[in-house]
Structure formats: C-alpha cells, structure tokens
Amino acid sequence: MVDLLRGIRVLSFNHFLMGPVGVQFLADLGADVIAIEPPEGAFQRKWGGADKRVDGQTMLLLTGNRNKRSLTLDLKKPEALAVARKLIAKSDVITENFRPGVLDKLGLGYEAAKKIKPDIIYAAASGYGPDGPYVNRPGQDLLVQALSGLATITGSREHGPRAVGVSAVDHHGAALFAAGILAALVKKGRTGQGGRVDVSLLSAAIDLQMESFTCYLNGDRPEDVRQPGQISGWYYGAPYGIYATKDGHIAISLGSLETLFDALGIPAEQRIPDQDAFSRRDEVTPVIAANLARRSTAECLELFGARGIWHAAVNDYADVAVDPQVAHNKNFQTVEGATGSPITLVSHPIRYDGEVPEIRLPPQKLGAQSEEILSELGYDATQLADLYAKGAVGRPA
C-alpha cells in the first residue's frame, strides 16, 4: 500500500478539473482528503463530456475524485462555516480553485485560516493568478489555450489555430498544483512553517510550452510559429512529424536524414544533408510524405525498426486500450464504483518502490462521509440532526 502522505489532512474546496485532479494526486498517496461541496454538488457532478454517465455519475466526477471523502456544507449558513473552521484547525492543507477572493468573503481565505491554524498551507488554483489585470476573467482550459499561444503552435499554417484535443492546461496545472503543495509540505516538515501556494492556468500553459518559448524568445524570432506541413512544431527540423501512410499514419522522431533516405530509397538529387534539416525542411518534407503515402504502416514499421529510426504508429484510443506496454504499466484500472457498477479509471502515473497507488475509494456519492467526518469533529447525533434540519450540512445521497 502506498501511503507516503499518511497523516496529512487536505481540505478541498475544488470544482471543475485542475483542482480536483491535483488534489486527487495527494489522495492517491495516502493523504486524507475531505472534499467539501455544496448540497447540490459541485460542477463536476453535473457535467462531464460526451453526455456520458455511469449510474448518473459524470465522466468529470470519475476523472478527479477518487480516494476522497465527501462532505456537503452550505457555506451560506453560519453553522456550516463553523464546521469548516473546525476542519481547518485539524488540517495541514487547504486547497481551492474558486475565483480569487471568494473564500476571503466567506471568512475562509488565507489570512483567516492562518488565525485558526498558523502553520496551515493554503493552495489556490486560478485562471490567471491571484491578482493582476485578468484576475476577474473566467479561467478555463480552452480560453487559456487560446490566450497563451498553445492553440496557435498546435495549429498549422494551412488550417490555422487548433486546440489540443484534451484539457492539457488543466492537467498540467493539476500536476503543478500537487507539486507546489508537496514542496510546501517539505518546507513545513523542515521549518514548521506553512505558507501560500498559487498556481494558475495561464502560468501552467506557458510552462507547458517552455521549450517553444525559450526557442522563440532568444535570438532571431520567426514570423510564424504554426506547424509547417507535416512537421510537428515550428522549431523542429525534418523529418520530425506525423505522416500519412497508405492505410494510416506514422510518427518519425529524431534520427539521421541520410538513414531515412536510404530506408525509403529516395533518389540522391532529392536528398539534403543532415545539417540542413531545419533550414530546408519545407523542401524535403513533401518528398518524404509522398514516399510514405505509397507504403503501408506495417511496411514503414519494419523498415524503420530495422534501421534504428525513431518512429511509432499513430494509435487511436482503441489501439491504446489494448497496447501491451499500457497493460503492463497498469495505466487503466477497473474497479467497482460507488454505485456498484464497474468503472475504468486512469491510474496514478507514478510507481513507488515498484507499486502503483491503489484506488481505496472510488469517486463517492455526494456527502457519503458527512456523518463520519462530523463525528470525528465531535458532533453527536443530536447536533448532526440539527445541522441537517438547518440545511447547513447536506444529507448523504
């Protein structure tokens, strides 16, 4: 059992994707994560893509809410705020991804939390940061992909900007959120001091393009940063990219152009030297593309494999689901969900001493652990009934 964060309690006021997934990373490692939601449930219970549900559970709920206990609080009620403050006093970390200032208005922001527990770690995820000219703008993955240039560099010169096919900024932001909290926990273990951690979608999107921006900002700047032809990135040389074959697609990565030319039997007059792979890529890429279009994917795989050319077939999701390395790595796990139906989840991405963290709790029904958590805080049955009656705490679904 992976329990690296056993004994660490994380209070989670998170919704959508980046916050829940980042905190789920900590929950996988054994932290006691208490997910606080309003009585009607957080956004992830109401939307989840493709109009798909398993026994009413959305895909967004299943994505980032495992290994967490669920507590429902109506933070508009003073009794619920009292519960939240008691939880802060017994927690190591508070996490939230509301717009900046929301928890401050409720009296649960960083300054208020420090008065309750001076060594608290307060981690906030936002669209653009805790302050600045965009602080009140809606922060969402697609909007940030557009604003940060990611959609531009993912697009092509022929077809213009195109978003990445997943919420890449949310997911990278979630990883940074978890990393920032872990760094703060290390500091707390060394000094006894808490602190504040701020992560934003915009900064995550820029960080995701570190290689590209470093290349762009230093030296001469190109006029266009969209992908040219088959090349998968404005700053890469030939043949780096994805090419159509007679019956599919294949990716060609790093390697000698001369070796590739030999493998494909490209005539000498159409070849260029390796040192010109970037400057003459527009010249040679169409030659490679035309050659590969006449060959099957299987033929390309055999040719490239025999010559040590870095390559891979372009898989669709059906291929990935049965890929032998994916199966070996246990990247997907099927478990019994909270409703009794089986659900398949993407596993925690890291092994610890050879072990993948287990799924202790599938994403829970709304408020499933409310009574358990309140009992731990010292509320008895009569007090709990009073909280239910006042609507401060939602009854378990």
Buried (B, 14 or more C-beta within 10 A) or exposed (E): EBEBBEEBBBBBBBBBBBBBBBBBBBBBBBBBBBBBBBBEBBBBBEEBEEEEEBEEBBBBBBBBBBBBBBBBBBBEBEBBBBBBBBBBEBBBBBBBBBBBBBBEEBBBBBEBBBEBBEEBBBBBBBBBBEEEEBBEBEBBBBBBBBBBBBBBBBBBBEEEBBBBEEBBBBBBBBBBBBBBBBEBBEBBEEEEEBBBBBBBBBBBBBBBBEEBBEBBEEEEEEEEBBBBBBBBBBBBBBBBBBBBBEEBBBBBBEBEBEBBBBBBEBEEEBBBEEEBBEEBBEEBBBBBBEBBEEBBBEBBBEBBEEBEBEBEBBBEEEEEEEEEEBEEEEBEBEBEBBEEEEBEBEBBEEEEEEEBBBBBBBBBBBBBBBBEBBBBEEBEEEBBEBBBEEBBBBEBB
